[in-house]
Amino acid sequence: MTALRRSLARVHGPAAITVWTWLLTLPFALTVMSGLQYVSGGPGAVLAVAGLQHGILGGLLLLGAAVLRVVPRGARPVAVFAIYAAIGAVRPLLFLEAGGLLGIPVAPGDLAGRIAVNVVVVVAVFALIAVAVDLVREHLGVFRRLRAAQRASGDDIGCATERLARLRSEALDDVVEALERTAATAAADLPEPAEAARLLRRLAEDVVRPASHRVYQDDGAAPGPDGEQVAPREWFTSVVGGMRAAPPLATALLFTAMVLPFVSILSGPVIVAPVAAGLVVLLIGGSLVASVTLPAHSAARLTVLLLLYIGVGLLVSATGAVGLALAGSDPAPAWFETATYPLIALTVALVSSLSVRVRQDQAELEAALQANVAAAARVRADYDRERATLARLLHAGVQSELIAGALALTAAPPADRAAAARRVIDVLGRARDALRGAHDERHAADEVSALLDSWSSAIELRVAVDEAVWGRLVDPTRASAVVDAVSEGLANAVRHGDGSPVAIALRAADCDGVKVVIESGGTLGAADSGIGLRQLAERGTVALREASGRVELAVAIP
């Protein structure tokens, strides 16, 4: 029932009437659904009448789309189906009118029956197209945003790792090498105390000071991701490569409901037995197709599905033709099912496959995104911690140590050159050991900050943090809950959002608590909370609400 409600919501959603509604029904303009068998003048006349009729139908669709723009939201479901039914009712009339405008004889036939057939077919086909288009749009949006965020997070890991390696090389290895080289020079040359003092000062001014400035000025920020465009081939391969057979029962019932009115008008009550036999064939054939192991390659998979459904269509047509012949009726009307069944079955297969793929891709890409963001956060935290440590040691530690050593050599010169060399070597050794031992424990505030930076590299994120929050992250339990709230909230915002910028605020709450508020564009999905939100609710108070096209998640952590 939930899947049915979602499908109905898609029918009267933004894709209720689109250009695809007109394009994908173009083949029906050339079929018996429009009254092809009533046209005189050969194939050219049929094409001319059908083409003009479908062109006029496009204008009606534009009018229907304009009406839907002003229809209140609550009345939209009724309005959509009413427009579908009205368009179905006028299609045979448009066919007659097109013939009159072109001067081509068109017989009305059983006009009432044709109108009834068209109402049923148009409502079913337009609804199916609306569901398919909405699913394609949703999946393409999810695929594009999450793939871009996933790749951006992966790129951020690589960039942060490279920056960390470069930082250590430029700010640590190079300085340590210079310290060791100077120590070796002092040991070999045994400089005078004044020269030893100048040696230390030059090292401080020419090597350590520039290195400390480079570290201080390099904040390690990685460029944010550009708006990534997913290639149609990549998306097509992803969708068709996971395409599965259409549900047998739903496809059989839908096709029978569409075909029965048309065949009944042409053949009368004798059609009951052939239709019943055809339904059995559809169920068996659909089940057999569903049991076939399809190729992994997308083109081969689509080709095999199409061939299998053509085979089922032939069996259904043959069953109907035999039944009509045995009943003494014309078997010809049954053969149109050979072409129409594969189209309907493939459309249903696409709709059902996309429904599954949207959820699968959301879960799969979100998991990968979470893993990449977490890894990026760790690397960025390592970088920021290393940068802060090195900048402090270089500027306030090593540089001060060298200058102090130089001043000591000047103020109280050693007795001889060997003693001056030993003092230089001692100063350089302490500076070297300080740099090599520059590793502090990770702080929770650094992890939260790095996590926010990583997400900012993956999506367009607006961050606001109260200064008081950082002091409250000293508590590891609270800090862990904040990290989880940020990760879960931003992952959900990317997964269910509409791609607009996401806003996050970390605010000081009562009793030294922290409140995490994440706001994103979109609408709430299922009423039940996911596992992530339920776990957050065990560590704080969770509030999830929607207003004016924005969804807000607020987590109050004591």
Disulfide bonds with the S-S distance in Angstrom:
none
